Amino acid sequence: MYDRSIRHSPVLILLCLQAALAYSACAPGKPDAHPTSRYILRGGTAFDTRTRLTWQRCSVGQTWQGGKGCVGAVQGLTLLQAQLLEKDGWRLPTIEELKTLVSPSCSRPAINEEVFPGMDIQSLYYWSNTSPREASLYYLNFETGAVSADGDEEPYSVRLVRSGA
């Protein structure tokens, strides 16, 4: 038996809309500035052959699982908490390094999701280690690719990087 009240349910419509927004919107026919072929993928890392940087494919809080990608929840960290994760060559990226991940033909998120899966549309602000002035740091908004500055107490997402392969 078919319940007609479900078909027009505002909750169902909202859930469908939310699920649709979880995927990036990329301009059809526009060349991708960051094709997957630009990267050498090794499980949880991606080596960018153009910038010669190795990125963690998952945001902090997530872990890489072969066949599944990034699993777990993206964790929001203050700048101090993010800086404490820097070890073994892994570090916060500069704002210029972080901007190399922005795919201008996409939004929500503006990144190649095949290379960097598991982006959380509720957590698209990512810390950099670049300071435009005292008491603030740049962060990148992967919803649009815009750069902004803020104090260091906001809980933003983190993607670590290291130089070389």
LINQUI-V389154 format. One record per backbone hydrogen bond with DSSP energy under -1.0 kcal/mol. CO is the residue of the C=O (numbers start at 1). NH is the residue of the N-H. If there is no record, write none. Layout:
BEGIN
CO,NH ; CO,NH
END
This chain:
BEGIN
3,6 ; 6,9 ; 9,13 ; 10,14 ; 11,15 ; 12,16 ; 13,17 ; 14,18 ; 15,19 ; 16,20 ; 17,21 ; 20,23 ; 25,107 ; 27,30 ; 35,38 ; 36,39 ; 38,49 ; 40,47 ; 42,45 ; 44,57 ; 45,42 ; 46,55 ; 47,40 ; 48,52 ; 52,164 ; 53,48 ; 54,162 ; 55,46 ; 59,62 ; 60,75 ; 63,71 ; 65,68 ; 65,69 ; 69,65 ; 71,63 ; 77,156 ; 78,82 ; 79,83 ; 80,84 ; 82,85 ; 83,86 ; 87,90 ; 91,161 ; 93,129 ; 94,98 ; 95,99 ; 98,101 ; 99,102 ; 103,106 ; 105,27 ; 107,25 ; 109,111 ; 110,103 ; 112,116 ; 120,123 ; 124,142 ; 125,157 ; 126,140 ; 130,138 ; 133,136 ; 137,150 ; 138,128 ; 139,148 ; 140,126 ; 141,145 ; 142,110 ; 143,108 ; 146,141 ; 148,139 ; 150,137 ; 152,79 ; 154,156 ; 156,77 ; 157,127 ; 158,60 ; 160,56 ; 161,91 ; 162,54
END
